[in-house]
Amino acid sequence: MRNSAASVGGIGPYGLAVGLWLSALSAEAGAQLFDNLPIPRPPGDVAAPRPPGEVPVSVPAPQAPAQNLAPPVTTGSIPRAPTLQSLPPTVSPSPSMPSGQVALAVSARFGREMPQITGGLHWRIYPARPEQGAFRPVKEDRGATPTFALPAGSYVVHVGFGLASATKPVQLRAGEPLREVFEISAGGLRIEGKVGDAKIPPGQISFDLFKGSQFEPSDKRAIVQAAQTSDVILVPEGTYHIVSNYGDGNSVVRSDIRVQVGKLTDATVTHRAAIMTLKLVNDYGGEARANTQWTVLTPGGDVIKDASGAFPRVILAEGEYRAIARNDGRLYERPFRVFTGVDVEVEVLAR
């Protein structure tokens, strides 16, 4: 697979659009796991404790080039860090600023000496002291550089950028408009799956994201669940590990990845799997018998998948299996082998 700080805040939408930053060419990162083909396929490698039947294999994914989330700097575009750092500490009052209100202008950048963040931000203004025991925002905005009109007083400003965030207390004084620049050390992560050279279609594969390396002790609760191929996940800079689930069988692949500040990292998870179509027939090449119940087992007897129907399709990691068919009160079985990217029909004779 291939190759994600400000303080972590409220979790925002996973698939937050960052169109203004994704204009640069995506640099595909090489994911080290398994291999994909025509239809959905499964992986056969895992690394930590896994449920019975899950095929283990886990290797740290090599880091690959990441594209810049910030737009390129050209004439008339957003100035680079030196200019951003020289932003004046105050702003001129807005002509429409209500009487008795103070202007608070805010913006965010990826860090010191880093470009400005131009989208995907969620601003919330809280009073410095909770009202009736609960903190509730007095103002909200999703713009890149909003200006708030507030009475003089103390506030806490929180800005969320996907799963990354920053918080800062501010003091507004009458007649003194204020500008604040927030630094959010975050990057983007976009993941896709493949079997061999074939891309796994969206909807047939999903990704769970965990903080830290899979090989280190850490909180094993997923910070993102069931992310899809087209999602851009915004997270604080750092190391994460991905659990890729192809289908609902035993095709599971794990890999570590590094997210850089201000960069969009494209990661590719390669599954070693194939799609098996199960058929109970009276003769090879014959019609499949309906009302058949199926169980797919490992050679050791671990149940990988239960299915029903005349010809259910099952995504399995590369390896050896046994198919057991139950029809009209009788059992039939057959051993078979799965090869990466080779989608075949597994015919079990009803004899």
Secondary structure, 3 states (H helix, E strand, C coil): CCCCCCCECCCCCCCCCCCCCCCCCCCEEECCCCCCCCCCCCCCCCCCCCCCCCCCCECCCCCCCCEECCCCCCCCCCCCHHHHHCCCCCCCCCCCCCCCEEEEEEEEECCCCCCECCCCEEEEEEECCCECCECCCCEEECCCCCEEEEECEEEEEEEEECCEEEEEEEEEECCECEEEEEECCEEEEEEEEEECCEECCCCCEEEEEEECCCCCCCCCCCCEEEECCCCCEEEECEEEEEEEEECCCCCEEEEEEEECCCEEEEEEEECCEEEEEEEEECCCCCCCCCCCEEEEECCCCCEEEEEECCCCEEEEECEEEEEEEEECCEEEEEEEEECCCCCEEEEEECC
